[in-house]
Amino acid sequence: MDISEIRALSDADLAAQLVDAKQELWKIRFDLATRQEKNYSRLPATRKRIARILTVMTERQHAADASARVAASDEPAAVATTAETRKAAS
C-alpha cells in the first residue's frame, strides 16, 4: 500500500489497517519460526506498512494538536490565563 493510499483512508480505517498489519506481522514471524514461510521479504514489507500507517496517524495527531492550539490562542480567555500564569511564575 502506497503512502498516498494510506493518507486517503479515514481515521477508523487507519486503525483497522494497523490492527490487520500487526496481526499479519505476528503471523509472518510465527511462520518463519516454524519454517512454514519461505518468503523472508514479507517481514520488512509488513514492518514498513506499519510504519507508514503510524506516520500518517502521527501527522494527523500533530495537525489536530496544532489546530487546537491555534483555536485556543484565538480565545481572549486563554490569552488572559496565559498572562496571569506568566505573572504568577515571575
mmCIF file as gemmi writes it, N, C-alpha and C atoms, coordinates in Angstrom:
data_model
loop_
_atom_site.group_PDB
_atom_site.id
_atom_site.type_symbol
_atom_site.label_atom_id
_atom_site.label_alt_id
_atom_site.label_comp_id
_atom_site.label_asym_id
_atom_site.label_entity_id
_atom_site.label_seq_id
_atom_site.pdbx_PDB_ins_code
_atom_site.Cartn_x
_atom_site.Cartn_y
_atom_site.Cartn_z
_atom_site.occupancy
_atom_site.B_iso_or_equiv
_atom_site.pdbx_formal_charge
_atom_site.auth_seq_id
_atom_site.auth_asym_id
_atom_site.pdbx_PDB_model_num
ATOM 1 N N . MET Axp A 1 ? 0.848 -1.174 0 1 0 ? 1 A 1
ATOM 2 C CA . MET Axp A 1 ? 0 0 0 1 0 ? 1 A 1
ATOM 3 C C . MET Axp A 1 ? 0.896 1.24 0 1 0 ? 1 A 1
ATOM 4 N N . ASP Axp A 2 ? 0.648 2.124 -0.92 1 0 ? 2 A 1
ATOM 5 C CA . ASP Axp A 2 ? 1.43 3.339 -1.076 1 0 ? 2 A 1
ATOM 6 C C . ASP Axp A 2 ? 1.014 4.365 -0.034 1 0 ? 2 A 1
ATOM 7 N N . ILE Axp A 3 ? 1.892 5.312 0.272 1 0 ? 3 A 1
ATOM 8 C CA . ILE Axp A 3 ? 1.608 6.319 1.294 1 0 ? 3 A 1
ATOM 9 C C . ILE Axp A 3 ? 0.426 7.19 0.899 1 0 ? 3 A 1
ATOM 10 N N . SER Axp A 4 ? 0.245 7.452 -0.378 1 0 ? 4 A 1
ATOM 11 C CA . SER Axp A 4 ? -0.895 8.265 -0.811 1 0 ? 4 A 1
ATOM 12 C C . SER Axp A 4 ? -2.212 7.519 -0.574 1 0 ? 4 A 1
ATOM 13 N N . GLU Axp A 5 ? -2.195 6.21 -0.742 1 0 ? 5 A 1
ATOM 14 C CA . GLU Axp A 5 ? -3.387 5.409 -0.453 1 0 ? 5 A 1
ATOM 15 C C . GLU Axp A 5 ? -3.684 5.393 1.04 1 0 ? 5 A 1
ATOM 16 N N . ILE Axp A 6 ? -2.642 5.362 1.845 1 0 ? 6 A 1
ATOM 17 C CA . ILE Axp A 6 ? -2.826 5.358 3.298 1 0 ? 6 A 1
ATOM 18 C C . ILE Axp A 6 ? -3.367 6.702 3.759 1 0 ? 6 A 1
ATOM 19 N N . ARG Axp A 7 ? -2.862 7.79 3.186 1 0 ? 7 A 1
ATOM 20 C CA . ARG Axp A 7 ? -3.344 9.126 3.568 1 0 ? 7 A 1
ATOM 21 C C . ARG Axp A 7 ? -4.807 9.334 3.182 1 0 ? 7 A 1
ATOM 22 N N . ALA Axp A 8 ? -5.28 8.602 2.19 1 0 ? 8 A 1
ATOM 23 C CA . ALA Axp A 8 ? -6.674 8.732 1.743 1 0 ? 8 A 1
ATOM 24 C C . ALA Axp A 8 ? -7.651 8.031 2.681 1 0 ? 8 A 1
ATOM 25 N N . LEU Axp A 9 ? -7.159 7.186 3.57 1 0 ? 9 A 1
ATOM 26 C CA . LEU Axp A 9 ? -8.027 6.451 4.482 1 0 ? 9 A 1
ATOM 27 C C . LEU Axp A 9 ? -8.514 7.334 5.627 1 0 ? 9 A 1
ATOM 28 N N . SER Axp A 10 ? -9.657 6.985 6.179 1 0 ? 10 A 1
ATOM 29 C CA . SER Axp A 10 ? -10.172 7.7 7.347 1 0 ? 10 A 1
ATOM 30 C C . SER Axp A 10 ? -9.447 7.204 8.593 1 0 ? 10 A 1
ATOM 31 N N . ASP Axp A 11 ? -9.674 7.882 9.708 1 0 ? 11 A 1
ATOM 32 C CA . ASP Axp A 11 ? -9.02 7.505 10.96 1 0 ? 11 A 1
ATOM 33 C C . ASP Axp A 11 ? -9.423 6.102 11.398 1 0 ? 11 A 1
ATOM 34 N N . ALA Axp A 12 ? -10.689 5.77 11.251 1 0 ? 12 A 1
ATOM 35 C CA . ALA Axp A 12 ? -11.159 4.434 11.635 1 0 ? 12 A 1
ATOM 36 C C . ALA Axp A 12 ? -10.541 3.362 10.737 1 0 ? 12 A 1
ATOM 37 N N . ASP Axp A 13 ? -10.447 3.662 9.441 1 0 ? 13 A 1
ATOM 38 C CA . ASP Axp A 13 ? -9.834 2.712 8.52 1 0 ? 13 A 1
ATOM 39 C C . ASP Axp A 13 ? -8.347 2.537 8.818 1 0 ? 13 A 1
ATOM 40 N N . LEU Axp A 14 ? -7.688 3.623 9.202 1 0 ? 14 A 1
ATOM 41 C CA . LEU Axp A 14 ? -6.275 3.539 9.562 1 0 ? 14 A 1
ATOM 42 C C . LEU Axp A 14 ? -6.081 2.625 10.767 1 0 ? 14 A 1
ATOM 43 N N . ALA Axp A 15 ? -6.924 2.79 11.771 1 0 ? 15 A 1
ATOM 44 C CA . ALA Axp A 15 ? -6.817 1.951 12.964 1 0 ? 15 A 1
ATOM 45 C C . ALA Axp A 15 ? -7.051 0.482 12.608 1 0 ? 15 A 1
ATOM 46 N N . ALA Axp A 16 ? -8.008 0.219 11.743 1 0 ? 16 A 1
ATOM 47 C CA . ALA Axp A 16 ? -8.28 -1.161 11.326 1 0 ? 16 A 1
ATOM 48 C C . ALA Axp A 16 ? -7.111 -1.728 10.531 1 0 ? 16 A 1
ATOM 49 N N . GLN Axp A 17 ? -6.537 -0.919 9.652 1 0 ? 17 A 1
ATOM 50 C CA . GLN Axp A 17 ? -5.385 -1.362 8.87 1 0 ? 17 A 1
ATOM 51 C C . GLN Axp A 17 ? -4.187 -1.646 9.772 1 0 ? 17 A 1
ATOM 52 N N . LEU Axp A 18 ? -4.021 -0.836 10.815 1 0 ? 18 A 1
ATOM 53 C CA . LEU Axp A 18 ? -2.915 -1.046 11.753 1 0 ? 18 A 1
ATOM 54 C C . LEU Axp A 18 ? -3.078 -2.373 12.48 1 0 ? 18 A 1
ATOM 55 N N . VAL Axp A 19 ? -4.271 -2.663 12.932 1 0 ? 19 A 1
ATOM 56 C CA . VAL Axp A 19 ? -4.527 -3.945 13.608 1 0 ? 19 A 1
ATOM 57 C C . VAL Axp A 19 ? -4.258 -5.111 12.658 1 0 ? 19 A 1
ATOM 58 N N . ASP Axp A 20 ? -4.741 -4.996 11.436 1 0 ? 20 A 1
ATOM 59 C CA . ASP Axp A 20 ? -4.522 -6.06 10.448 1 0 ? 20 A 1
ATOM 60 C C . ASP Axp A 20 ? -3.036 -6.265 10.16 1 0 ? 20 A 1
ATOM 61 N N . ALA Axp A 21 ? -2.303 -5.173 10.021 1 0 ? 21 A 1
ATOM 62 C CA . ALA Axp A 21 ? -0.878 -5.272 9.72 1 0 ? 21 A 1
ATOM 63 C C . ALA Axp A 21 ? -0.109 -5.885 10.882 1 0 ? 21 A 1
ATOM 64 N N . LYS Axp A 22 ? -0.478 -5.528 12.101 1 0 ? 22 A 1
ATOM 65 C CA . LYS Axp A 22 ? 0.206 -6.109 13.265 1 0 ? 22 A 1
ATOM 66 C C . LYS Axp A 22 ? -0.097 -7.597 13.393 1 0 ? 22 A 1
ATOM 67 N N . GLN Axp A 23 ? -1.32 -7.998 13.077 1 0 ? 23 A 1
ATOM 68 C CA . GLN Axp A 23 ? -1.653 -9.42 13.092 1 0 ? 23 A 1
ATOM 69 C C . GLN Axp A 23 ? -0.892 -10.164 11.998 1 0 ? 23 A 1
ATOM 70 N N . GLU Axp A 24 ? -0.781 -9.541 10.84 1 0 ? 24 A 1
ATOM 71 C CA . GLU Axp A 24 ? -0.036 -10.15 9.742 1 0 ? 24 A 1
ATOM 72 C C . GLU Axp A 24 ? 1.44 -10.298 10.11 1 0 ? 24 A 1
ATOM 73 N N . LEU Axp A 25 ? 2.002 -9.278 10.766 1 0 ? 25 A 1
ATOM 74 C CA . LEU Axp A 25 ? 3.394 -9.336 11.19 1 0 ? 25 A 1
ATOM 75 C C . LEU Axp A 25 ? 3.606 -10.484 12.175 1 0 ? 25 A 1
ATOM 76 N N . TRP Axp A 26 ? 2.686 -10.642 13.127 1 0 ? 26 A 1
ATOM 77 C CA . TRP Axp A 26 ? 2.79 -11.729 14.082 1 0 ? 26 A 1
ATOM 78 C C . TRP Axp A 26 ? 2.741 -13.074 13.37 1 0 ? 26 A 1
ATOM 79 N N . LYS Axp A 27 ? 1.83 -13.215 12.388 1 0 ? 27 A 1
ATOM 80 C CA . LYS Axp A 27 ? 1.693 -14.47 11.652 1 0 ? 27 A 1
ATOM 81 C C . LYS Axp A 27 ? 2.949 -14.771 10.838 1 0 ? 27 A 1
ATOM 82 N N . ILE Axp A 28 ? 3.519 -13.756 10.219 1 0 ? 28 A 1
ATOM 83 C CA . ILE Axp A 28 ? 4.742 -13.954 9.434 1 0 ? 28 A 1
ATOM 84 C C . ILE Axp A 28 ? 5.874 -14.402 10.341 1 0 ? 28 A 1
ATOM 85 N N . ARG Axp A 29 ? 6.025 -13.753 11.493 1 0 ? 29 A 1
ATOM 86 C CA . ARG Axp A 29 ? 7.086 -14.154 12.424 1 0 ? 29 A 1
ATOM 87 C C . ARG Axp A 29 ? 6.888 -15.597 12.906 1 0 ? 29 A 1
ATOM 88 N N . PHE Axp A 30 ? 5.654 -15.945 13.184 1 0 ? 30 A 1
ATOM 89 C CA . PHE Axp A 30 ? 5.355 -17.31 13.619 1 0 ? 30 A 1
ATOM 90 C C . PHE Axp A 30 ? 5.672 -18.311 12.516 1 0 ? 30 A 1
ATOM 91 N N . ASP Axp A 31 ? 5.249 -17.998 11.303 1 0 ? 31 A 1
ATOM 92 C CA . ASP Axp A 31 ? 5.501 -18.897 10.177 1 0 ? 31 A 1
ATOM 93 C C . ASP Axp A 31 ? 6.994 -19.028 9.88 1 0 ? 31 A 1
ATOM 94 N N . LEU Axp A 32 ? 7.742 -17.937 10.025 1 0 ? 32 A 1
ATOM 95 C CA . LEU Axp A 32 ? 9.188 -18.019 9.818 1 0 ? 32 A 1
ATOM 96 C C . LEU Axp A 32 ? 9.84 -18.882 10.892 1 0 ? 32 A 1
ATOM 97 N N . ALA Axp A 33 ? 9.378 -18.759 12.117 1 0 ? 33 A 1
ATOM 98 C CA . ALA Axp A 33 ? 9.954 -19.539 13.215 1 0 ? 33 A 1
ATOM 99 C C . ALA Axp A 33 ? 9.665 -21.023 13.063 1 0 ? 33 A 1
ATOM 100 N N . THR Axp A 34 ? 8.524 -21.363 12.506 1 0 ? 34 A 1
ATOM 101 C CA . THR Axp A 34 ? 8.158 -22.773 12.329 1 0 ? 34 A 1
ATOM 102 C C . THR Axp A 34 ? 8.517 -23.293 10.933 1 0 ? 34 A 1
ATOM 103 N N . ARG Axp A 35 ? 9.25 -22.507 10.188 1 0 ? 35 A 1
ATOM 104 C CA . ARG Axp A 35 ? 9.72 -22.878 8.846 1 0 ? 35 A 1
ATOM 105 C C . ARG Axp A 35 ? 8.581 -23.126 7.864 1 0 ? 35 A 1
ATOM 106 N N . GLN Axp A 36 ? 7.446 -22.484 8.086 1 0 ? 36 A 1
ATOM 107 C CA . GLN Axp A 36 ? 6.33 -22.615 7.156 1 0 ? 36 A 1
ATOM 108 C C . GLN Axp A 36 ? 6.373 -21.53 6.083 1 0 ? 36 A 1
ATOM 109 N N . GLU Axp A 37 ? 7.056 -20.448 6.366 1 0 ? 37 A 1
ATOM 110 C CA . GLU Axp A 37 ? 7.16 -19.318 5.436 1 0 ? 37 A 1
ATOM 111 C C . GLU Axp A 37 ? 8.537 -19.343 4.787 1 0 ? 37 A 1
ATOM 112 N N . LYS Axp A 38 ? 8.572 -19.238 3.489 1 0 ? 38 A 1
ATOM 113 C CA . LYS Axp A 38 ? 9.838 -19.23 2.757 1 0 ? 38 A 1
ATOM 114 C C . LYS Axp A 38 ? 10.188 -17.839 2.231 1 0 ? 38 A 1
ATOM 115 N N . ASN Axp A 39 ? 9.201 -16.946 2.184 1 0 ? 39 A 1
ATOM 116 C CA . ASN Axp A 39 ? 9.4 -15.61 1.63 1 0 ? 39 A 1
ATOM 117 C C . ASN Axp A 39 ? 9.767 -14.645 2.758 1 0 ? 39 A 1
ATOM 118 N N . TYR Axp A 40 ? 11.049 -14.444 2.974 1 0 ? 40 A 1
ATOM 119 C CA . TYR Axp A 40 ? 11.516 -13.582 4.046 1 0 ? 40 A 1
ATOM 120 C C . TYR Axp A 40 ? 11.257 -12.105 3.779 1 0 ? 40 A 1
ATOM 121 N N . SER Axp A 41 ? 11.025 -11.737 2.54 1 0 ? 41 A 1
ATOM 122 C CA . SER Axp A 41 ? 10.837 -10.326 2.203 1 0 ? 41 A 1
ATOM 123 C C . SER Axp A 41 ? 9.501 -9.778 2.692 1 0 ? 41 A 1
ATOM 124 N N . ARG Axp A 42 ? 8.583 -10.639 3.083 1 0 ? 42 A 1
ATOM 125 C CA . ARG Axp A 42 ? 7.293 -10.164 3.604 1 0 ? 42 A 1
ATOM 126 C C . ARG Axp A 42 ? 7.464 -9.468 4.951 1 0 ? 42 A 1
ATOM 127 N N . LEU Axp A 43 ? 8.464 -9.879 5.73 1 0 ? 43 A 1
ATOM 128 C CA . LEU Axp A 43 ? 8.668 -9.303 7.058 1 0 ? 43 A 1
ATOM 129 C C . LEU Axp A 43 ? 8.99 -7.808 6.989 1 0 ? 43 A 1
ATOM 130 N N . PRO Axp A 44 ? 10.026 -7.384 6.285 1 0 ? 44 A 1
ATOM 131 C CA . PRO Axp A 44 ? 10.29 -5.938 6.223 1 0 ? 44 A 1
ATOM 132 C C . PRO Axp A 44 ? 9.199 -5.147 5.51 1 0 ? 44 A 1
ATOM 133 N N . ALA Axp A 45 ? 8.54 -5.768 4.536 1 0 ? 45 A 1
ATOM 134 C CA . ALA Axp A 45 ? 7.458 -5.065 3.83 1 0 ? 45 A 1
ATOM 135 C C . ALA Axp A 45 ? 6.302 -4.773 4.785 1 0 ? 45 A 1
ATOM 136 N N . THR Axp A 46 ? 5.997 -5.722 5.643 1 0 ? 46 A 1
ATOM 137 C CA . THR Axp A 46 ? 4.919 -5.517 6.612 1 0 ? 46 A 1
ATOM 138 C C . THR Axp A 46 ? 5.323 -4.49 7.666 1 0 ? 46 A 1
ATOM 139 N N . ARG Axp A 47 ? 6.572 -4.523 8.086 1 0 ? 47 A 1
ATOM 140 C CA . ARG Axp A 47 ? 7.036 -3.525 9.055 1 0 ? 47 A 1
ATOM 141 C C . ARG Axp A 47 ? 6.985 -2.122 8.456 1 0 ? 47 A 1
ATOM 142 N N . LYS Axp A 48 ? 7.322 -1.982 7.185 1 0 ? 48 A 1
ATOM 143 C CA . LYS Axp A 48 ? 7.245 -0.676 6.514 1 0 ? 48 A 1
ATOM 144 C C . LYS Axp A 48 ? 5.794 -0.207 6.419 1 0 ? 48 A 1
ATOM 145 N N . ARG Axp A 49 ? 4.894 -1.148 6.157 1 0 ? 49 A 1
ATOM 146 C CA . ARG Axp A 49 ? 3.469 -0.801 6.09 1 0 ? 49 A 1
ATOM 147 C C . ARG Axp A 49 ? 2.981 -0.279 7.436 1 0 ? 49 A 1
ATOM 148 N N . ILE Axp A 50 ? 3.39 -0.931 8.512 1 0 ? 50 A 1
ATOM 149 C CA . ILE Axp A 50 ? 3.023 -0.472 9.859 1 0 ? 50 A 1
ATOM 150 C C . ILE Axp A 50 ? 3.601 0.913 10.109 1 0 ? 50 A 1
ATOM 151 N N . ALA Axp A 51 ? 4.849 1.122 9.725 1 0 ? 51 A 1
ATOM 152 C CA . ALA Axp A 51 ? 5.49 2.422 9.932 1 0 ? 51 A 1
ATOM 153 C C . ALA Axp A 51 ? 4.781 3.524 9.158 1 0 ? 51 A 1
ATOM 154 N N . ARG Axp A 52 ? 4.351 3.235 7.947 1 0 ? 52 A 1
ATOM 155 C CA . ARG Axp A 52 ? 3.632 4.232 7.153 1 0 ? 52 A 1
ATOM 156 C C . ARG Axp A 52 ? 2.305 4.597 7.809 1 0 ? 52 A 1
ATOM 157 N N . ILE Axp A 53 ? 1.589 3.588 8.293 1 0 ? 53 A 1
ATOM 158 C CA . ILE Axp A 53 ? 0.311 3.845 8.947 1 0 ? 53 A 1
ATOM 159 C C . ILE Axp A 53 ? 0.524 4.688 10.202 1 0 ? 53 A 1
ATOM 160 N N . LEU Axp A 54 ? 1.52 4.331 11.005 1 0 ? 54 A 1
ATOM 161 C CA . LEU Axp A 54 ? 1.795 5.088 12.225 1 0 ? 54 A 1
ATOM 162 C C . LEU Axp A 54 ? 2.247 6.514 11.91 1 0 ? 54 A 1
ATOM 163 N N . THR Axp A 55 ? 2.977 6.689 10.821 1 0 ? 55 A 1
ATOM 164 C CA . THR Axp A 55 ? 3.414 8.022 10.42 1 0 ? 55 A 1
ATOM 165 C C . THR Axp A 55 ? 2.222 8.9 10.077 1 0 ? 55 A 1
ATOM 166 N N . VAL Axp A 56 ? 1.281 8.379 9.32 1 0 ? 56 A 1
ATOM 167 C CA . VAL Axp A 56 ? 0.093 9.152 8.939 1 0 ? 56 A 1
ATOM 168 C C . VAL Axp A 56 ? -0.742 9.466 10.181 1 0 ? 56 A 1
ATOM 169 N N . MET Axp A 57 ? -0.869 8.493 11.087 1 0 ? 57 A 1
ATOM 170 C CA . MET Axp A 57 ? -1.633 8.729 12.312 1 0 ? 57 A 1
ATOM 171 C C . MET Axp A 57 ? -0.973 9.824 13.161 1 0 ? 57 A 1
ATOM 172 N N . THR Axp A 58 ? 0.358 9.796 13.236 1 0 ? 58 A 1
ATOM 173 C CA . THR Axp A 58 ? 1.083 10.813 13.994 1 0 ? 58 A 1
ATOM 174 C C . THR Axp A 58 ? 0.955 12.185 13.337 1 0 ? 58 A 1
ATOM 175 N N . GLU Axp A 59 ? 1.051 12.244 12.015 1 0 ? 59 A 1
ATOM 176 C CA . GLU Axp A 59 ? 0.88 13.513 11.305 1 0 ? 59 A 1
ATOM 177 C C . GLU Axp A 59 ? -0.484 14.117 11.604 1 0 ? 59 A 1
ATOM 178 N N . ARG Axp A 60 ? -1.519 13.292 11.561 1 0 ? 60 A 1
ATOM 179 C CA . ARG Axp A 60 ? -2.869 13.781 11.828 1 0 ? 60 A 1
ATOM 180 C C . ARG Axp A 60 ? -3.014 14.248 13.275 1 0 ? 60 A 1
ATOM 181 N N . GLN Axp A 61 ? -2.386 13.534 14.202 1 0 ? 61 A 1
ATOM 182 C CA . GLN Axp A 61 ? -2.455 13.939 15.61 1 0 ? 61 A 1
ATOM 183 C C . GLN Axp A 61 ? -1.755 15.278 15.817 1 0 ? 61 A 1
ATOM 184 N N . HIS Axp A 62 ? -0.595 15.445 15.208 1 0 ? 62 A 1
ATOM 185 C CA . HIS Axp A 62 ? 0.122 16.721 15.319 1 0 ? 62 A 1
ATOM 186 C C . HIS Axp A 62 ? -0.663 17.863 14.682 1 0 ? 62 A 1
ATOM 187 N N . ALA Axp A 63 ? -1.304 17.603 13.562 1 0 ? 63 A 1
ATOM 188 C CA . ALA Axp A 63 ? -2.121 18.631 12.911 1 0 ? 63 A 1
ATOM 189 C C . ALA Axp A 63 ? -3.311 19.009 13.785 1 0 ? 63 A 1
ATOM 190 N N . ALA Axp A 64 ? -3.927 18.016 14.427 1 0 ? 64 A 1
ATOM 191 C CA . ALA Axp A 64 ? -5.063 18.297 15.314 1 0 ? 64 A 1
ATOM 192 C C . ALA Axp A 64 ? -4.613 19.085 16.536 1 0 ? 64 A 1
ATOM 193 N N . ASP Axp A 65 ? -3.458 18.734 17.081 1 0 ? 65 A 1
ATOM 194 C CA . ASP Axp A 65 ? -2.931 19.469 18.238 1 0 ? 65 A 1
ATOM 195 C C . ASP Axp A 65 ? -2.6 20.911 17.871 1 0 ? 65 A 1
ATOM 196 N N . ALA Axp A 66 ? -2.013 21.101 16.698 1 0 ? 66 A 1
ATOM 197 C CA . ALA Axp A 66 ? -1.656 22.455 16.261 1 0 ? 66 A 1
ATOM 198 C C . ALA Axp A 66 ? -2.9 23.298 16.036 1 0 ? 66 A 1
ATOM 199 N N . SER Axp A 67 ? -3.928 22.724 15.439 1 0 ? 67 A 1
ATOM 200 C CA . SER Axp A 67 ? -5.151 23.493 15.207 1 0 ? 67 A 1
ATOM 201 C C . SER Axp A 67 ? -5.859 23.793 16.527 1 0 ? 67 A 1
ATOM 202 N N . ALA Axp A 68 ? -5.749 22.895 17.498 1 0 ? 68 A 1
ATOM 203 C CA . ALA Axp A 68 ? -6.344 23.146 18.817 1 0 ? 68 A 1
ATOM 204 C C . ALA Axp A 68 ? -5.604 24.282 19.528 1 0 ? 68 A 1
ATOM 205 N N . ARG Axp A 69 ? -4.288 24.314 19.374 1 0 ? 69 A 1
ATOM 206 C CA . ARG Axp A 69 ? -3.517 25.4 19.983 1 0 ? 69 A 1
ATOM 207 C C . ARG Axp A 69 ? -3.845 26.74 19.344 1 0 ? 69 A 1
ATOM 208 N N . VAL Axp A 70 ? -4.021 26.748 18.033 1 0 ? 70 A 1
ATOM 209 C CA . VAL Axp A 70 ? -4.366 27.984 17.331 1 0 ? 70 A 1
ATOM 210 C C . VAL Axp A 70 ? -5.757 28.446 17.769 1 0 ? 70 A 1
ATOM 211 N N . ALA Axp A 71 ? -6.686 27.522 17.882 1 0 ? 71 A 1
ATOM 212 C CA . ALA Axp A 71 ? -8.037 27.879 18.305 1 0 ? 71 A 1
ATOM 213 C C . ALA Axp A 71 ? -8.034 28.382 19.737 1 0 ? 71 A 1
ATOM 214 N N . ALA Axp A 72 ? -7.213 27.784 20.58 1 0 ? 72 A 1
ATOM 215 C CA . ALA Axp A 72 ? -7.14 28.218 21.977 1 0 ? 72 A 1
ATOM 216 C C . ALA Axp A 72 ? -6.471 29.583 22.092 1 0 ? 72 A 1
ATOM 217 N N . SER Axp A 73 ? -5.506 29.864 21.241 1 0 ? 73 A 1
ATOM 218 C CA . SER Axp A 73 ? -4.826 31.157 21.329 1 0 ? 73 A 1
ATOM 219 C C . SER Axp A 73 ? -5.688 32.285 20.776 1 0 ? 73 A 1
ATOM 220 N N . ASP Axp A 74 ? -6.672 31.972 19.964 1 0 ? 74 A 1
ATOM 221 C CA . ASP Axp A 74 ? -7.582 32.981 19.436 1 0 ? 74 A 1
ATOM 222 C C . ASP Axp A 74 ? -8.601 33.436 20.474 1 0 ? 74 A 1
ATOM 223 N N . GLU Axp A 75 ? -8.816 32.648 21.51 1 0 ? 75 A 1
ATOM 224 C CA . GLU Axp A 75 ? -9.795 32.996 22.533 1 0 ? 75 A 1
ATOM 225 C C . GLU Axp A 75 ? -9.18 33.993 23.518 1 0 ? 75 A 1
ATOM 226 N N . PRO Axp A 76 ? -9.889 35.051 23.872 1 0 ? 76 A 1
ATOM 227 C CA . PRO Axp A 76 ? -9.351 36.043 24.796 1 0 ? 76 A 1
ATOM 228 C C . PRO Axp A 76 ? -9.112 35.483 26.197 1 0 ? 76 A 1
ATOM 229 N N . ALA Axp A 77 ? -9.956 34.547 26.651 1 0 ? 77 A 1
ATOM 230 C CA . ALA Axp A 77 ? -9.788 33.978 27.98 1 0 ? 77 A 1
ATOM 231 C C . ALA Axp A 77 ? -8.485 33.202 28.072 1 0 ? 77 A 1
ATOM 232 N N . ALA Axp A 78 ? -8.113 32.529 27.015 1 0 ? 78 A 1
ATOM 233 C CA . ALA Axp A 78 ? -6.874 31.766 27.021 1 0 ? 78 A 1
ATOM 234 C C . ALA Axp A 78 ? -5.678 32.704 27.092 1 0 ? 78 A 1
ATOM 235 N N . VAL Axp A 79 ? -5.766 33.841 26.429 1 0 ? 79 A 1
ATOM 236 C CA . VAL Axp A 79 ? -4.678 34.818 26.468 1 0 ? 79 A 1
ATOM 237 C C . VAL Axp A 79 ? -4.563 35.405 27.865 1 0 ? 79 A 1
ATOM 238 N N . ALA Axp A 80 ? -5.679 35.716 28.491 1 0 ? 80 A 1
ATOM 239 C CA . ALA Axp A 80 ? -5.656 36.265 29.832 1 0 ? 80 A 1
ATOM 240 C C . ALA Axp A 80 ? -5.09 35.257 30.82 1 0 ? 80 A 1
ATOM 241 N N . THR Axp A 81 ? -5.466 34.006 30.683 1 0 ? 81 A 1
ATOM 242 C CA . THR Axp A 81 ? -4.959 32.968 31.573 1 0 ? 81 A 1
ATOM 243 C C . THR Axp A 81 ? -3.458 32.818 31.405 1 0 ? 81 A 1
ATOM 244 N N . THR Axp A 82 ? -2.971 32.896 30.18 1 0 ? 82 A 1
ATOM 245 C CA . THR Axp A 82 ? -1.545 32.786 29.933 1 0 ? 82 A 1
ATOM 246 C C . THR Axp A 82 ? -0.805 33.96 30.562 1 0 ? 82 A 1
ATOM 247 N N . ALA Axp A 83 ? -1.35 35.16 30.458 1 0 ? 83 A 1
ATOM 248 C CA . ALA Axp A 83 ? -0.721 36.333 31.049 1 0 ? 83 A 1
ATOM 249 C C . ALA Axp A 83 ? -0.69 36.208 32.562 1 0 ? 83 A 1
ATOM 250 N N . GLU Axp A 84 ? -1.782 35.725 33.154 1 0 ? 84 A 1
ATOM 251 C CA . GLU Axp A 84 ? -1.831 35.538 34.603 1 0 ? 84 A 1
ATOM 252 C C . GLU Axp A 84 ? -0.811 34.489 35.047 1 0 ? 84 A 1
ATOM 253 N N . THR Axp A 85 ? -0.649 33.457 34.268 1 0 ? 85 A 1
ATOM 254 C CA . THR Axp A 85 ? 0.303 32.405 34.598 1 0 ? 85 A 1
ATOM 255 C C . THR Axp A 85 ? 1.728 32.939 34.561 1 0 ? 85 A 1
ATOM 256 N N . ARG Axp A 86 ? 2.013 33.809 33.601 1 0 ? 86 A 1
ATOM 257 C CA . ARG Axp A 86 ? 3.366 34.382 33.494 1 0 ? 86 A 1
ATOM 258 C C . ARG Axp A 86 ? 3.647 35.287 34.689 1 0 ? 86 A 1
ATOM 259 N N . LYS Axp A 87 ? 2.636 36.056 35.129 1 0 ? 87 A 1
ATOM 260 C CA . LYS Axp A 87 ? 2.825 36.931 36.276 1 0 ? 87 A 1
ATOM 261 C C . LYS Axp A 87 ? 3.064 36.108 37.542 1 0 ? 87 A 1
ATOM 262 N N . ALA Axp A 88 ? 2.335 35.02 37.68 1 0 ? 88 A 1
ATOM 263 C CA . ALA Axp A 88 ? 2.466 34.179 38.866 1 0 ? 88 A 1
ATOM 264 C C . ALA Axp A 88 ? 3.814 33.474 38.89 1 0 ? 88 A 1
ATOM 265 N N . ALA Axp A 89 ? 4.358 33.147 37.732 1 0 ? 89 A 1
ATOM 266 C CA . ALA Axp A 89 ? 5.638 32.457 37.656 1 0 ? 89 A 1
ATOM 267 C C . ALA Axp A 89 ? 6.799 33.393 37.951 1 0 ? 89 A 1
ATOM 268 N N . SER Axp A 90 ? 6.59 34.701 37.785 1 0 ? 90 A 1
ATOM 269 C CA . SER Axp A 90 ? 7.672 35.667 37.987 1 0 ? 90 A 1
ATOM 270 C C . SER Axp A 90 ? 8.001 35.892 39.404 1 0 ? 90 A 1
